Amino acid sequence: MTIISRPHAVRLITIAALGLLASACVTAPELRPSSLIDHPEAGDRDPAPRPARPGSAGYEIEGGDFHARIVFREIRGRAVAQFDGAGFAAGAVESEFDLDQAWIRAGARVYDSAEPPHHVSVRLSVQPCETAHGVWPRTALVTVGRRDYRGCARETGPHPSWTENLPELMPAITQCLASARNSSMAFVRGSGSAHVIHAGADEEQTRVRLRVGETGRWDCVVRQGRADFTVVSERAGEAPGEGDPSFIPGHMPADGEGCYLYEAVRDDSGALIGALAHDVCGPGAIALTRLDRLN
């Protein structure tokens, strides 16, 4: 049975049914939170030129001596994911991923292409990853032919997900959840588990928006080391990207539980700290990225 969803707005890329996801699950390889890669013949090639960061929605991927990107496009009414990269043993590589396949497998985003002359696959996992340009939110395993290349990835486009800043937001999220357990918010938590549906920061404060069971939305504002809670009015609008996805702290549910698909979230040591939950039970067509991220 195919389960489809669109949480808030028309999205770009349709994906396969939960049944296909379950059948495609494989054990995720261990990824190192580093952009430095050791593989044969690396010293025989010049470093690849770093491409300009694409404006279209997708991912930028960077390794020690390779660069690549995935760009989501709509061509004649068909959603496609185009891959191009340089610095591989095979030279420059271009491919197109099959978006009829399940895009979350074993807790990671996975894209595959069997187009000749090279098999290309990309596995993106939510874990802080050090680059020369700062900490990016995902590790990347790129396979070209029979060679693996490890690096880091970040989402591109004018409106990336709020979870792209998860490494910087985690201290405030952790403080808010701890304060909720040890304050007057504890009685609210008794009504259900707290899920983080949005978070953002400016120079003075970090705001973490929680949904707690059936009690509605709560804002936790961390300022000068103090966490304060306020209820969010039902009439208040949603923050950009709110609930798309949500962060579930502390554990990794099974795919399909609560009508969600889940990406594992790990800290820089590789320890599991939670999951990103993607809704697959709302009306409309589920997809990876909203159309408005292209505008």
Secondary structure, 3 states (H helix, E strand, C coil): CCCCCCCCCCECCECCCHHHHHHHCCCCCCCCCECCCCCCCHHHCCCCCCCCCCCCCEEEEEECCCEEEEEEEEECCEEEEEEEEEEECCEEEEEEECCCCCCEECCEEEEEECCCCCCEEEEEEEEEEEECCEEEEEEEEEEECCEEEEEEEEEECCCCCHHHHHHHHHHHHHHHHHHHHCCCCHHHHCCCCEEEEEEEECCCCEEEEEEECCCCEEEEEEECCEEEEEECCCCCCCCCCCCCCEEEECCCCCCCCCCEEEEEEECCCCCEEEEEEEECCCCCCCECCEHHHHC
